[in-house]
Amino acid sequence: MKTIMITGGSKGLGRALTHAFLRRGDNVAVCARGEDGLESLRSETKRLAGKLLAVAADVSIERDVERFISLAEQKFGRIDVLINNAAILGPSPMPLLLDYPTCDFLEVLKANIASPFMVTKRVLPGMLVNGSGSVINITSEAGAIGYAGWGAYGISKFGVEGLTETWADELTETAIRMNMVDPGSMDTEMHQLAVPERDYSLPKPDEHLDVFLYLASDASLGVNGKRFEAQEFHLEGEY
Ligand SMILES: NC(=O)c1ccc[n+]([C@@H]2O[C@H](COP(=O)([O-])OP(=O)(O)OC[C@H]3O[C@@H](n4cnc5c(N)ncnc54)[C@H](OP(=O)(O)O)[C@@H]3O)[C@@H](O)[C@H]2O)c1
């Protein structure tokens, strides 16, 4: 049984991960800005094996980050796995960079790059003291290839990839591992905002979770600084 912290656990991929870890009996601490999504998560997961802490907090605000992590440490004692999942798309439809409002650009970078930086910086000292821990950052294909029209969102995911590679390198001599996962396109609110005209079906967010279970487990000890594609991930064995 481990304690898993998931930012943005009330919808989409974060919600699917919360269910998956609770079903296994893990403790899960999640946050989101909206209380409604958290309340429905609390009631629908009541009968699952693990314990849930669901806190209304905006991870782009440092004092919210502090409150969320302090509450999680108080309730569960330690954090074994951090999944930096929360992100925003920015304006929808996404403007070309030439038309992109600077305030929106800065808001997206703050939410998508500064937040995983702040949350990780607050969680890592505990992991270092415990001598174990796994950090999983969520990237996107738009963070590996610069696509026209993906604006600040795509650029922010390039930042997430840089953050992961740099920090993983700094963690080389420690027992902590940091990796990133591109979940691939999924049928979520964010994708609906990104591609409102979509007329094809997509995987549900709970369909390709094996890579997250693997990276959270001791089977991935020593795996550091790697980029995974959730929809291509296959590994035999238990994790
Ligand atoms: N969907 C895709 O096709 C796709 C593809 C590649 C990568 N991704 C990545 O996968 C991750 C999950 O995406 P998703 O599609 O599941 O998104 P989603 O459906 O929009 O859900 C995002 C979650 O994050 C929360 N959140 C957003 N900003 C937050 C903040 N500042 N503080 C706290 N919580 C916040 C949201 O709740 P509140 O709004 O209540 O805060 C919600 O629970 C993201 O990192 C995304 O970039 C998604």
The ligand as an SDF file (V2000), in Angstrom:
LIG
                    3D

 48 52  0  0  0  0  0  0  0  0999 V2000
   -7.0380   14.7570  -22.9360 N   0  0  0  0  0  0  0  0  0  0  0  0
   -6.0370   14.5210  -23.7940 C   0  0  0  0  0  0  0  0  0  0  0  0
   -6.2750   14.1290  -24.9520 O   0  0  0  0  0  0  0  0  0  0  0  0
   -4.5940   14.7160  -23.3600 C   0  0  0  0  0  0  0  0  0  0  0  0
   -3.5790   14.3880  -24.2670 C   0  0  0  0  0  0  0  0  0  0  0  0
   -2.2510   14.5380  -23.8770 C   0  0  0  0  0  0  0  0  0  0  0  0
   -1.9520   15.0010  -22.5920 C   0  0  0  0  0  0  0  0  0  0  0  0
   -2.9620   15.3200  -21.7320 N   0  0  0  0  0  0  0  0  0  0  0  0
   -2.5930   15.7670  -20.3710 C   0  0  0  0  0  0  0  0  0  0  0  0
   -3.1910   14.8830  -19.4280 O   0  0  0  0  0  0  0  0  0  0  0  0
   -3.4560   15.5830  -18.2040 C   0  0  0  0  0  0  0  0  0  0  0  0
   -4.9230   15.4260  -17.8310 C   0  0  0  0  0  0  0  0  0  0  0  0
   -5.7140   15.9620  -18.8850 O   0  0  0  0  0  0  0  0  0  0  0  0
   -7.2990   15.7600  -18.9390 P   0  0  0  0  0  0  0  0  0  0  0  0
   -7.6430   15.6860  -20.3730 O   0  0  0  0  0  0  0  0  0  0  0  0
   -7.7070   14.6880  -18.0030 O   0  0  0  0  0  0  0  0  0  0  0  0
   -7.7760   17.2040  -18.3860 O   0  0  0  0  0  0  0  0  0  0  0  0
   -9.2010   17.6540  -17.7940 P   0  0  0  0  0  0  0  0  0  0  0  0
  -10.2580   16.7240  -18.1680 O   0  0  0  0  0  0  0  0  0  0  0  0
   -9.3200   19.1000  -18.1750 O   0  0  0  0  0  0  0  0  0  0  0  0
   -8.9580   17.5560  -16.2000 O   0  0  0  0  0  0  0  0  0  0  0  0
   -8.0010   18.3990  -15.6030 C   0  0  0  0  0  0  0  0  0  0  0  0
   -8.0440   18.2340  -14.0970 C   0  0  0  0  0  0  0  0  0  0  0  0
   -7.1000   19.1480  -13.5160 O   0  0  0  0  0  0  0  0  0  0  0  0
   -7.7740   20.0320  -12.6050 C   0  0  0  0  0  0  0  0  0  0  0  0
   -7.0440   21.3040  -12.6430 N   0  0  0  0  0  0  0  0  0  0  0  0
   -6.8220   22.1210  -13.6900 C   0  0  0  0  0  0  0  0  0  0  0  0
   -6.1080   23.1930  -13.3180 N   0  0  0  0  0  0  0  0  0  0  0  0
   -5.8470   23.0420  -11.9830 C   0  0  0  0  0  0  0  0  0  0  0  0
   -5.1620   23.8280  -11.0300 C   0  0  0  0  0  0  0  0  0  0  0  0
   -4.5690   24.9870  -11.3420 N   0  0  0  0  0  0  0  0  0  0  0  0
   -5.0950   23.3960   -9.7600 N   0  0  0  0  0  0  0  0  0  0  0  0
   -5.6950   22.2160   -9.3990 C   0  0  0  0  0  0  0  0  0  0  0  0
   -6.3410   21.4300  -10.2720 N   0  0  0  0  0  0  0  0  0  0  0  0
   -6.4410   21.8480  -11.5480 C   0  0  0  0  0  0  0  0  0  0  0  0
   -9.2170   20.0550  -13.0850 C   0  0  0  0  0  0  0  0  0  0  0  0
  -10.1650   20.3790  -12.0800 O   0  0  0  0  0  0  0  0  0  0  0  0
  -10.6380   21.9210  -11.8310 P   0  0  0  0  0  0  0  0  0  0  0  0
  -10.9700   22.4730  -13.1930 O   0  0  0  0  0  0  0  0  0  0  0  0
  -11.8100   21.8060  -10.9110 O   0  0  0  0  0  0  0  0  0  0  0  0
   -9.4640   22.5820  -11.2180 O   0  0  0  0  0  0  0  0  0  0  0  0
   -9.3910   18.5890  -13.4890 C   0  0  0  0  0  0  0  0  0  0  0  0
   -9.6150   17.7830  -12.3430 O   0  0  0  0  0  0  0  0  0  0  0  0
   -3.0440   17.0330  -18.4620 C   0  0  0  0  0  0  0  0  0  0  0  0
   -1.7260   17.2510  -18.0030 O   0  0  0  0  0  0  0  0  0  0  0  0
   -3.0870   17.1500  -19.9810 C   0  0  0  0  0  0  0  0  0  0  0  0
   -2.2580   18.1760  -20.4490 O   0  0  0  0  0  0  0  0  0  0  0  0
   -4.2860   15.1920  -22.0710 C   0  0  0  0  0  0  0  0  0  0  0  0
  1  2  1  0
  2  3  2  0
  2  4  1  0
  4  5  1  0
  4 48  2  0
  5  6  2  0
  6  7  1  0
  7  8  2  0
  8  9  1  0
  8 48  1  0
  9 10  1  0
  9 46  1  0
 10 11  1  0
 11 12  1  0
 11 44  1  0
 12 13  1  0
 13 14  1  0
 14 15  2  0
 14 16  1  0
 14 17  1  0
 17 18  1  0
 18 19  2  0
 18 20  1  0
 18 21  1  0
 21 22  1  0
 22 23  1  0
 23 24  1  0
 23 42  1  0
 24 25  1  0
 25 26  1  0
 25 36  1  0
 26 27  1  0
 26 35  1  0
 27 28  2  0
 28 29  1  0
 29 30  1  0
 29 35  2  0
 30 31  1  0
 30 32  2  0
 32 33  1  0
 33 34  2  0
 34 35  1  0
 36 37  1  0
 36 42  1  0
 37 38  1  0
 38 39  2  0
 38 40  1  0
 38 41  1  0
 42 43  1  0
 44 45  1  0
 44 46  1  0
 46 47  1  0
M  CHG  2   8   1  16  -1
M  END
$$$$
